[in-house]
Amino acid sequence: MTKRYQTLGILQFIWITLLLLYVISVSANPPVSQHQKEDNTKWVGTWGTALLEIQPKDMPPKPGIANHVLRQIVCVSIGADKLRLKFSNKFGNSPLRIRSVQIALAKDSSAIETSTIAWLTFKGKKEVILQAGTEIYSDPKSFGLKPRARIAITISFGEAPSILTGHGGSRTTSYLFAGNPVKPGETSTDIINIDHWYIIAGIEVAATNKTGSVVVFGDSIADGRGSGTNKQNRWPDILSENLLKNPATDQVGVINMGIGGNAILKGGLGPTGLLRFKHDVLDQQGVRWLILAEGINDLGGARDSLSADDIAQNLIAAYQQFIDQAHAKGIKVYGATIMPFKKSFYYGSYKNSARNKVNEWIRSPNHFDAVIDFDQLMRDPNDKDILQYEVQAGANDFLHPNELGYRLMGDGINLSLFR
């Protein structure tokens, strides 16, 4: 670390800026229905997704979700006998009416196992209205949930806001029933396929004391850009599969809070990492570990060597803030090094120098509780500044891994970190 990093004036400026952003993030978090606090059950996340305002290109096609039925498929991590779901109108500009929610085990395509259908309620009622900027949990529901099960969440909507909350990069197909609302288990030929999630935010399970979850906080590489649609083979998925196979870690849930195009400091897609950290990490139930795997989009936006160096310093300050806040809640924090990106559209030698500076800090002792060295794992042995050709996403991407690369990343994480 250079003397410039230790300059008091710079540090004061950085920390004051970050503190202001943190205060903004706290005030921006939407209220959650209070009836959850009456339940003394220990809840742990088994699935979740990072939320943002849905971009125009990712909005549902006509006829839209208002007064229609949408079936969305998610793959959980750990199983249990009781669950609850979280729904969000965080970025909505008007109330959202949910007329009913049905869950069931998913079969192929839009089909479900009809014998597993269960209806969710909200304070005992099937219908609920989410005001703009709010989120809500369903009532706890008994449901035989197996590890890595695919769950179909079928929502019948009433009126819906013109700005939707959701997650664009689902890598999973949802099914909009364009005709009349379907009855339980009913199929339809009038279905529109959509590869996005809307309104659904998380699934939590009633857990034992040994159960906990790991949150993956990241960008498009956590979000699975370059992985297969409906394959559930992002690197956090591979990590989940490996954790479940190990008796010492088979009670560890995985919550993927990656957003493609996201940045920690400013710009990018969705709320910045600084703005969303509390909602996406600290407010999650049952979190025991955090993998911090974000920063490449900040570095990629650098205009010159001076701005790249400033971004590196600010990233390091943000990482330290995240570490301190997570530690205050008893969460262990593991730092993932930033992978090489030479030959990608982002690349510049000054950006790469900043990446190496950040990675040096990540690897240094007394910062993170442990390091997951994706940089060392994925780089070409003949050129440490480029991804191995066999593991990059193709078409000369050299930024995102492909399916083989994501498996290599997931398999490269030491499971002893989660005992």
Number of C-alpha atoms within 10 A of each C-alpha: 10 6 6 11 15 10 10 10 10 15 16 11 11 16 15 12 12 19 15 10 15 18 11 13 19 14 10 15 18 17 13 18 16 9 13 16 9 7 10 7 13 15 23 29 30 31 24 24 22 24 27 20 21 21 15 9 8 18 21 21 13 10 13 16 23 19 18 21 26 29 26 25 25 27 20 25 30 29 23 18 13 16 23 21 23 18 21 26 31 25 20 24 16 17 18 24 20 22 18 19 23 18 24 25 23 22 14 7 12 21 17 23 15 15 10 13 17 17 14 22 19 18 15 9 12 15 17 19 19 21 19 19 19 20 21 23 22 23 19 20 17 15 19 15 20 15 19 20 16 19 21 25 24 22 22 21 22 19 16 22 18 14 18 27 26 28 26 24 20 24 24 20 20 25 22 26 24 21 13 11 17 16 7 16 16 11 13 14 8 11 17 16 17 21 18 21 28 25 21 22 22 21 23 27 29 20 21 13 10 10 21 25 24 27 27 24 23 26 26 19 25 23 26 28 24 23 23 14 16 15 12 19 23 29 28 29 24 19 23 26 20 17 25 18 10 12 8 13 20 21 26 27 31 28 30 25 23 28 31 20 18 23 26 24 20 15 14 18 16 20 21 18 25 21 23 23 21 19 16 22 23 19 12 20 16 23 26 22 24 24 22 24 21 26 26 26 21 22 27 21 18 21 12 12 16 13 16 23 20 16 23 25 21 23 21 19 17 20 24 15 17 21 21 16 16 21 15 11 12 12 21 20 24 21 24 22 26 21 29 27 26 20 15 16 12 18 19 20 12 18 28 22 17 24 26 19 16 25 21 13 20 24 17 13 11 9 17 22 16 18 21 23 19 20 20 16 17 24 19 17 12 8 11 16 22 21 29 19 17 13 21 23 21 14 6 12 19 24 25 25 29 25 21 17 24 29 20 18 22 20 16 17 18 12 14 10 14 17 12
